[in-house]
Amino acid sequence: MRLNVTVNAAAHAELAPSVTWTPDHELISVGDDKVIRRWQSDGSNAGEVTTVDGYVTCVSYFPSTAHHAVDIFALSFSDGFLRLMTRAGREEKRIKAHDAGAVINVKWNYDGSALCTGGEDGCVKIWSHSGNLRSTLVQTGKPVYATSWGPDNNAVLLACGRDIMVKSLQVGQKPLRWSAHEGVVTCVDWNAVNNLIVSGGEDCTYRVWDSFGRQLYASSPNPHVVTAVTWNPKGDSFAVGGFDMLRLCDKTGWSYCRERPKGTGSLMDIQWTRDGTQLAAATGSGAVGPENPNPNPKNNNP
């Protein structure tokens, strides 16, 4: 299996921290140049959404569901704010979400009924779909660099220091926490189909876990820090990003292929389309690239 990689080198003038797919396979990217852009699935520029007055750290589009068709996305900012915005660039709501430091990440749950945010202040908070605070789920004491919703929307997976934690939304239930990496955990993802967890860290490895924290696979160290991991929604594979590196693996951790898109810097974020046919990455150089996985067993690159 190989990846057909397209790199839009001039997507953003500065670092691009995050991307998200719309339900109709249009890509939204954000950059430190304070511009939000749209892209077609073939990589062609679909225009500018808007410019913002702050630095976006993460973007997450409202999920497509049978009961909701909402054309809105959530943005987290380095100044502690959470904003809701339409694809037309209209700001619907602005909330001071975390009091101390940046909101590092924001994620819609699977049915669009709630959002979670992870902050530099060590807090994970749960918000209604309209941006009202429901609860402070946990206070870890360390920056929360990554979060992911559990398969049934009843728990949140989070990275705090060298540990991974699973915290139930049920009040009074003790969190599950385990030591995951020999360095800070930079990225995590929890798949709704196979119930497996993948993580990456500053120890330059990526690892696969079951939902009880038992390690199923640990990679050998890569040359650089693992900066992004994400499951294919089907649960049969996941993608791993690092400095000038994109790797596609099967669910057991075995590597299908490794691509080296030159000049991109670190892959800051990787996101799949809902049908799992395409993925896109945001990079440290500001480039944005859609990739298409194609089966080609003769070209494996472990």
Residue pairs with C-beta under 8 A, 6 or more apart in sequence:
1 248
1 256
1 257
1 293
1 294
1 295
1 296
1 297
1 299
1 300
2 257
2 259
2 293
2 294
2 296
2 299
2 301
3 246
3 248
3 257
3 259
3 291
3 292
3 293
3 294
4 291
4 292
4 294
5 246
5 259
5 261
5 289
5 291
6 42
6 43
6 289
6 290
6 291
7 261
7 263
7 264
7 287
7 288
7 289
8 39
8 43
8 45
8 287
8 288
8 289
9 263
9 285
9 287
10 286
10 287
11 29
11 31
11 37
11 39
11 286
11 287
11 288
12 29
12 31
12 32
12 33
12 35
12 37
12 286
12 287
12 288
13 31
13 33
13 35
13 286
14 31
14 32
14 33
14 286
15 31
15 32
15 265
15 268
15 283
15 284
15 285
15 286
16 29
16 30
16 31
16 32
16 268
16 269
16 282
16 283
16 284
16 285
16 286
16 287
16 288
17 30
17 31
17 32
17 56
17 57
17 58
17 268
17 269
17 282
18 29
18 30
18 56
18 57
18 58
18 59
18 268
18 269
18 282
19 27
19 28
19 29
19 30
19 59
19 269
19 271
19 280
19 281
19 282
19 288
20 27
20 28
20 59
20 60
20 61
20 73
20 271
21 27
21 28
21 61
21 271
21 272
21 273
21 274
21 280
22 28
22 61
22 71
22 87
23 61
23 63
23 64
23 69
23 274
25 41
25 273
25 278
26 38
26 39
26 40
26 41
26 46
26 87
27 38
27 39
27 40
27 41
27 280
27 288
27 290
28 36
28 37
28 38
28 39
28 49
28 59
28 61
28 73
28 87
29 36
29 37
29 39
29 59
29 280
29 282
29 288
30 36
30 37
30 56
30 59
30 75
30 282
31 37
31 56
31 286
32 55
32 286
33 286
34 51
34 52
34 53
34 54
34 55
34 56
35 48
35 50
35 51
36 48
36 49
36 50
36 51
36 52
36 56
36 59
36 85
36 89
37 45
37 46
37 47
37 48
37 49
37 288
38 45
38 46
38 47
38 48
38 49
38 87
39 45
39 46
39 280
39 288
39 290
40 46
41 273
41 278
41 290
42 290
43 289
43 290
49 85
49 87
49 88
49 89
50 85
50 89
52 75
52 77
52 83
54 77
54 78
54 79
54 81
55 77
55 78
55 79
56 75
56 76
56 77
56 78
57 76
57 77
57 78
57 102
57 103
57 104
57 105
58 75
58 76
58 103
58 104
58 105
58 106
58 269
59 73
59 74
59 75
59 76
59 106
60 73
60 74
60 106
60 107
60 108
60 115
61 72
61 73
61 108
62 68
62 70
62 71
62 72
62 73
62 74
62 108
62 112
62 129
63 108
63 109
63 110
63 111
63 112
63 274
64 274
65 111
65 112
67 111
68 111
68 112
70 112
70 129
71 86
71 87
71 88
72 84
72 85
72 86
72 87
72 92
73 84
73 85
73 86
73 87
74 82
74 83
74 84
74 85
74 106
74 108
74 115
75 82
75 83
75 84
75 85
75 106
76 82
76 97
76 102
76 103
76 104
76 105
76 106
76 117
77 83
77 102
77 103
78 102
78 103
79 102
80 96
80 97
80 98
80 99
80 100
80 101
80 102
80 103
80 119
81 94
81 95
81 96
81 97
81 103
82 94
82 95
82 97
82 103
82 106
82 115
82 117
82 127
82 131
83 91
83 93
83 94
83 95
84 91
84 92
84 93
84 130
84 131
85 91
85 92
86 92
92 131
93 130
93 131
95 127
95 131
95 133
97 103
97 117
97 119
97 125
97 127
97 133
98 117
98 119
98 120
98 121
98 123
98 125
99 121
100 119
100 120
100 121
101 119
101 120
101 121
101 143
102 119
102 120
103 117
103 118
103 119
103 120
104 118
104 119
104 120
104 143
104 144
104 145
104 146
105 117
105 118
105 144
105 145
105 146
105 147
106 115
106 116
106 117
106 118
107 115
107 116
107 147
107 148
107 149
108 114
108 115
109 115
109 116
109 149
109 153
110 149
110 151
110 153
110 192
111 153
112 129
113 128
113 129
113 153
114 126
114 127
114 128
114 129
114 134
114 153
115 126
115 127
115 128
115 129
115 131
116 124
116 125
116 126
116 127
116 137
116 147
116 149
116 156
117 124
117 125
117 127
117 147
118 124
118 144
118 145
118 146
118 147
118 158
119 125
119 143
119 144
120 143
120 144
121 143
122 139
122 140
122 141
122 142
122 143
122 144
122 160
123 136
123 137
123 138
123 139
123 140
123 144
124 136
124 137
124 138
124 140
124 144
124 147
124 156
124 158
124 167
125 133
125 134
125 135
125 136
125 137
126 133
126 134
126 135
126 136
126 137
126 156
126 169
127 133
127 134
128 134
135 169
137 156
137 167
137 169
138 158
138 165
138 167
138 175
140 158
140 160
140 161
140 165
141 160
142 160
142 161
143 160
144 158
144 159
144 160
145 159
145 184
145 185
145 186
145 187
146 158
146 159
146 185
146 186
146 187
146 188
146 189
147 156
147 157
147 158
147 159
147 188
148 156
148 157
148 158
148 188
148 189
148 190
148 197
149 155
149 156
149 157
149 190
150 156
150 157
150 166
150 190
150 211
151 190
151 191
151 192
151 193
151 195
153 169
154 168
154 169
154 170
155 166
155 167
155 168
155 169
156 166
156 167
156 169
157 164
157 165
157 166
157 188
157 189
157 190
157 197
158 164
158 165
158 167
158 188
159 165
159 180
159 184
159 185
159 186
159 187
159 188
159 199
160 185
161 184
161 185
162 179
162 180
162 181
162 182
162 183
162 184
162 185
162 201
163 177
163 178
163 179
163 180
163 185
164 177
164 178
164 180
164 185
164 188
164 197
164 199
164 209
164 213
165 175
165 176
165 177
166 175
166 176
166 177
166 211
166 213
167 175
167 176
168 175
176 212
176 213
177 213
178 213
180 199
180 201
180 207
180 209
181 199
181 200
181 201
181 202
181 203
181 205
181 207
182 201
182 203
182 205
183 201
183 202
183 203
183 204
183 225
184 201
184 202
185 199
185 200
185 201
185 202
186 200
186 201
186 202
186 225
186 226
186 227
187 199
187 200
187 226
187 227
187 228
187 229
188 197
188 198
188 199
188 200
188 229
189 197
189 198
189 199
189 229
189 230
189 231
189 238
190 196
190 197
190 211
190 231
191 197
191 198
191 231
191 233
191 235
191 238
191 251
192 233
192 235
193 233
193 234
193 235
194 235
194 236
194 251
195 210
195 211
196 208
196 209
196 210
196 211
196 216
196 231
196 235
196 251
197 208
197 209
197 210
197 211
198 206
198 207
198 208
198 209
198 229
198 230
198 231
198 238
198 240
199 206
199 207
199 209
199 229
200 206
200 207
200 225
200 226
200 227
200 228
200 229
200 240
201 207
201 225
201 226
202 225
203 221
204 221
204 222
204 223
204 224
204 225
204 226
204 242
205 218
205 219
205 220
205 221
205 222
205 226
206 219
206 222
206 226
206 229
206 240
206 249
206 253
207 215
207 217
207 218
207 219
207 253
208 215
208 216
208 217
208 218
208 251
208 252
208 253
209 215
209 216
210 216
216 252
216 253
217 252
217 253
218 253
219 253
222 242
222 245
223 242
223 243
223 245
224 242
224 243
224 245
224 266
225 242
225 243
225 266
226 240
226 241
226 242
227 241
227 242
227 243
227 266
227 267
227 268
228 239
228 240
228 241
228 242
228 267
228 268
228 269
228 270
228 281
229 238
229 239
229 240
229 241
229 270
230 238
230 239
230 270
230 271
230 272
230 279
231 237
231 238
231 272
232 238
232 239
232 272
232 276
232 279
233 272
233 274
233 275
233 276
234 276
235 251
236 250
236 251
237 248
237 249
237 250
237 251
237 256
237 293
238 248
238 249
238 251
239 246
239 247
239 248
239 249
239 270
239 272
239 279
240 246
240 247
240 248
240 249
241 247
241 266
241 267
241 268
241 269
241 270
241 281
242 266
242 267
243 265
243 266
243 284
244 260
244 261
244 262
244 263
244 264
244 265
244 266
245 258
245 259
245 260
245 267
246 258
246 259
246 260
246 261
246 267
246 270
246 281
246 291
247 255
247 257
247 258
247 259
248 255
248 256
248 257
248 258
248 293
249 255
249 256
250 256
255 300
255 301
255 302
256 293
256 300
257 299
257 300
257 301
258 301
258 302
259 291
259 301
261 283
261 287
261 289
263 285
263 287
264 281
264 283
264 284
264 285
264 287
264 289
265 283
265 284
265 285
266 283
266 284
267 281
267 282
267 283
267 284
268 281
268 282
268 283
268 284
269 281
269 282
270 279
270 280
270 281
271 279
271 280
271 281
272 278
272 279
273 279
277 292
277 293
278 290
278 291
278 292
278 293
279 290
279 291
279 293
280 288
280 289
280 290
280 291
281 288
281 289
281 291
282 288
283 289
